[in-house]
Amino acid sequence: MTAPLLAHATDYGRMYARSTSEQFSVPSITTVIGQQPHGLDGWFGYMGANSLAQDPALAGILGSPAKLRQAVSRAAKAAESYRDDAAKRGDRVHNYCEQVALRALGRPHLMKETREALAANGEEAFAARFDEWWELFQVEPIAPEITVWNASVGYAGTLDLVARINGRTCLIDYKTKGTSRDGTVKPLDDKVVMQLVAGMKAEESLVDPVAGEWEAWQHGDSPILLAVAVGETEVRPQRANPDVLKHHWWKFCALRRVWEMSADTAAAGAALLPLAPPVHR
């Protein structure tokens, strides 16, 4: 996945600038959505306990407090390791999906290299299933990895793909997903609808990142919002329900205000100050 040239990692999350010579000024779509609580405490606990239970050295370290502490430390990092590995896998899959679109547009691409990167990690099935979906749905790419901006609300982001399918303009977001026990791709999170509707509500799209040239957003007029779960056994596209889009947009705008208040609070200074005992006279 091509890293957006105008995106920057900051203390307030990922933020975007208007050009390569300007300072970042608005949060990314994913940073805004990230203000919503995740509720992953149970998952983190399970991953740690499961990692410890499956540690092959467990039987030999139960009598050694020092070794046991080391095993617990490894288990505590299991969820983070799993998350990081999943993120790297997602980048490899997204990168391949982008190259498929670039090739279809007749633009320079790295199809061979990205497919080899997947194969080297035992992930080539993701590419095979994606190729099947691409042909089945007869995807006609318009703009892969397009950066958009909304000045009214104050955010920016990069959409995975704008394409035409069966004569309709679609805004597409890919999500790399694992496989359920029944062999199907794992379900998508409803948060993807917020991500897609924020893209639809963009006001401008990037033309030249160095010059800071933008143009009016051309694909926000009732497009199909398509979340595509890319797995090893199947690719499952799902359309955002048009009847609920306004509610997800309002929620996104509320989270944008939460992000701003959080940033203002953090910049205001220390929330707690030391207090010395009173001076007795």
Steps between C-alpha positions, in 0.01 A plus 500: 500500500646831392554726801311828440762767439316763702431283807705543818519310828446744788433499874133547410484211254546497126451845344505647150655808341385685189837462327847362562620848602223568753440389857237236573171653607215244508464146637464197277169319465637198688635720781154651548334158503765385746346729763231234542586249777617164369398269785787257438592429863357148482681426177833623637452286811414192295799545270736529797357197681492293182860587419613395848303174486661410166855595600704183430734583787221529757544154659869562565470847649227455761759451772703805402351838596745683272417290193131518582518879504665490158222276369234734640677794336495321164131421546421862585643606164308235304204724414727781384703260288185355346367850428828611343523186286140549385576862410800396289289234328231760433757732343625222271147411390400866448817558303414215267143627455634842407734351240212311338321833449812674371557223245138523384547875449813443293716675756837386643447223755678245718267204453778242486682635806192534719377153408842357584491679836168329578635162387810541716274529805267217403224748410461454125145370549392857581618609154334203329164567661529872426572432132188280483285773655646768271412298190159389629389856577670643189653785698592806292743707710484879486736613778696277740634644828343842454543759777194710587435803721202650683566854621154558647531226763880488496640162396676321216562142397606267222244274335611156384320522166244687298365268231209434272310172542201420283480864394495640855773700671624323813718618787683190618683418821690173532525319832734203530322240711584162648300183452225375733477138613240433235741608226338835427659841529453667839231772516566868445463759776222757455761775551592458133174679414624812681824477304317472169245773568779737606662432163173565321459833686840626383512842334829476312740240362874531458651577160862590584640452853814706437319802359208455739254488212152368572181476299131473585405147608336333202374175651278600792166500318324186630776248438473142619707465817664161485692327780696204365620231741801331340573155641688183407186300423276769353452871436171631636380846392230674703316817413441769762127530567390836350230534768753525784769716341383824663527346846856381439588843359365674810694259718818571303449877543449450875823298521677778311395740778623250759839490324521880504406524868755229584771682307413833664501339845838337442648828374361699793759364741521269798165395642638434850749715690708418808386644828740582781388478862384832652758720664435519876565842652 
